[in-house]
Amino acid sequence: MKRLNPAIGTFLSLTILVIVVAGLGYLLPGMSRTVTEGFIYATLVVGLGLFVGNTGIVSFGHASFAMIGAYAASWFTCCEGMRQVFLPGLPDMIAANTLPVPIAAVIAMGVAATVALLAGAILLRLNGVAASIGLLSFLFMVKTIYENWNGWTSGQSSLVGLPLVVGIAEAAAGLVVALCLALFYQGSASGLLVRAAREDEVASRSVGVRVWRERLICFVLSAAITALGGVMFAHYLGSISVVQFWLDLTFLTLAMLVVGGRNTITGAVVGALVITALRDGLRTLENGVQTPFGLAGIPEGVQEIALALLLLVVLVARPRGLTGGREFNLFR
Amino acid sequence: MNLVQLLVDSLALGSQYALVALGIGLIFGVMRMINFAQGDLITFGAYMLVVPTVSDVAPPMIAALPTPVLIVATIAVVALAALLTERLAFRSVRAKGADGPTLLITSFAIGYFIQSVILFLHTGRPKSVSVLPELSQQITFSGVRVALVDLVTIFASLGLLLSVGLFLNRTRGGIALRAAAEDFLMARLIGVKANRVIAVAFLVSGALAGAVTLMFVAKTGVLDFRMGVPLAIAGFVATVIGGMGSLTGAVLGGFALGLASTLLQSLLPPDLRPARDAFLYGMVIFVLLVRPQGLFVFGPGRERV
């Protein structure tokens, strides 16, 4: 039998994993929130990991794309009838029409991709640490702009009244779309070239790799996927605010990526699911659990400490992450 | 706004940034790593001034000591904490031959760890503390009122920068540090001990963070578990725009950033002032584009093969 293309094999394997986890979410009592959140985070981390893993540049700016996506979708889905009250700056054409969430998500991905194209064209001229700092500066800029762009974002207050349409099935569907885009890119010629530049930039230039161009393609696609995650996040919570897409989300998604394995899409998915489950478990313990001996629990704030410690332990003991740098493939 | 006042403001802000940038630059020199935890070490020092408590009013701990002891104790505590981060985390990660991104994320994780421990012990509500209250007066000369704490910050920073400069140029440990920053492998071959030189870098960088703690808290009097983050970010930006790997560049970058920040604050029209940071970081990106090798570095920016 002819061997299946590894990108397709990984895609099918991860899709099966997603379906199994979704099934668990339906079957086990009280797990549906955890599974939905896990899928949403996985989408965000796949977006982040597509760029970080393939280019080797640590991005501190991807939370911005989740925010850009979430707000862009909200312009079309938010709070029917009240939209012009909350967002007085919207042009009539946008404010008058409410779109279904999937269509709004596609528009939002387009908006984020456009911003990424413009920002990336500038930022990706930088290398290594300078690029990371450039992306961090970008995060600060976008946050400040959104906090002050009152007519379109309602500024520092939160925007409420988004339709709550994201459950396990919708989140799983979004994640599968993200996986499809990410793995298609990884298997493409551009994916190969951008990884060549990650391994040795000077050598890859010398054989004609246009590093800036390949990185830009990767950046734009990863921004679009991250935006999809942001849209799902917004329509799962029903409300968004600028601070949701700030340093906490940046740290959390990076931690998920590193714990799972920085250079693979499998790592992104596994890291997101494992850490979401862990965080939810600890959160339940923080709230207290009924035992035969009375209410037992752990003090509030243990969750954050545990997350930081887990990340440090993984970095020291397994720098390549839980998945060890290999893609999950049942069909090899 | 008066020119003298503007100068004092930007120098005071710039010297804090310069000290943070120098701390980050020292560690970058020997490890090729941007230390995100530098800001959280500043926060850690600030919270050591008060007794851990969940109540809103925290009784002073180190802050209760007499002034000279207070200064020494704060700097020593932060320097030791910096050394501890190296010993417990960075050394093990480094021993595995970690690459740049892994080290960067390690420092990010340590920073987050310090923040969450502080959050756990002290809660997230901002607290107030009074340190060096004798500095909180204004002094007037030739018709201009300036805060004494700003002047002290400027002169103390200049003193610190000078002493670090002397240490790097005139002592054995300092020369070893510079040699390691120049070429780590070569320095080791001629007998510089890797672990020791990195420990020294962390110790000096921690002491600088402790000094910034005092200056920052003396000026604001407020503790917050994220207070160090903006300072650290200013520090990275300063090291990058100054030129990675150049300590003079990092210090000058810090002053440049302080100046740009103060100028934007006073020159932008009032309705754009809340968005000052957007302009500031836009300028940073611009500088990175025009001079990716750094504002104050002269020579080829790209690696030569």
Contacts between the chains, C-beta under 8 A, distances in Angstrom:
chain1	res1	chain2	res2	distance
A	52	B	101	7.4
A	56	B	101	6.4
A	57	B	101	7.8
A	58	B	101	4.7
A	58	B	104	5.3
A	58	B	105	6.6
A	122	B	285	6.3
A	122	B	289	6.2
A	123	B	285	6.8
A	125	B	289	6.1
A	125	B	292	7.1
A	126	B	288	5.6
A	126	B	289	7.7
A	126	B	292	5.9
A	127	B	292	7.5
A	128	B	100	6.5
A	129	B	34	5.6
A	129	B	100	6.9
A	129	B	104	7.3
A	129	B	240	7.2
A	129	B	244	6.5
A	130	B	240	5.5
A	130	B	244	6.9
A	130	B	288	5.9
A	130	B	292	6.2
A	132	B	34	7.5
A	132	B	104	6.8
A	133	B	34	7.5
A	133	B	236	5.3
A	133	B	237	6.3
A	133	B	240	4.6
A	133	B	284	7.9
A	133	B	288	7.6
A	134	B	284	7.8
A	134	B	285	5.7
A	134	B	288	5.5
A	136	B	233	6.7
A	136	B	236	7.3
A	137	B	237	6.8
A	137	B	281	3.9
A	137	B	282	7.9
A	137	B	284	4.8
A	137	B	285	5.4
A	138	B	281	7.4
A	138	B	285	7.1
A	140	B	233	7.4
A	140	B	277	5.6
A	140	B	278	7.5
A	140	B	281	4.7
A	141	B	277	7.3
A	141	B	278	4.7
A	141	B	281	4.6
A	141	B	282	5.9
A	141	B	285	7.8
A	144	B	274	7.8
A	144	B	275	5.3
A	144	B	276	7.8
A	144	B	277	4.6
A	144	B	278	4.1
A	144	B	281	7.8
A	145	B	275	6.6
A	145	B	278	5.3
A	147	B	274	7.6
A	148	B	274	5.3
A	148	B	275	4.7
A	148	B	278	7.8
A	202	B	303	6.3
A	202	B	305	5.1
A	247	B	226	7.9
A	247	B	229	6.9
A	251	B	108	6.7
A	251	B	112	5.3
A	254	B	105	6.2
A	254	B	108	6.7
A	255	B	109	7.1
A	255	B	112	7.9
A	258	B	102	7.9
A	258	B	105	5.3
A	262	B	101	7.0
A	262	B	102	7.9
A	299	B	120	7.2
A	300	B	120	7.9
A	301	B	116	6.6
A	301	B	119	5.5
A	301	B	120	3.7
A	302	B	120	7.2
A	304	B	112	7.4
A	304	B	115	7.7
A	304	B	116	3.5
A	304	B	119	6.5
A	304	B	120	7.5
A	305	B	113	6.8
A	305	B	116	4.6
A	305	B	117	6.0
A	305	B	120	6.1
A	307	B	112	7.6
A	307	B	116	7.6
A	308	B	109	5.5
A	308	B	110	7.8
A	308	B	112	4.7
A	308	B	113	3.7
A	308	B	116	5.6
A	309	B	113	6.7
A	311	B	105	7.7
A	311	B	109	4.3
A	311	B	112	7.7
A	312	B	89	5.8
A	312	B	106	7.0
A	312	B	109	5.1
A	312	B	110	7.0
A	312	B	113	6.7
A	315	B	89	7.9
A	315	B	93	5.5
A	315	B	98	7.6
A	315	B	102	6.4
A	315	B	105	6.7
A	315	B	106	5.0
A	315	B	109	6.6
A	316	B	89	7.1
A	316	B	92	4.5
A	316	B	93	5.7
A	316	B	96	7.3
A	319	B	93	7.1
A	319	B	96	5.5
A	319	B	98	5.7
A	319	B	102	5.4
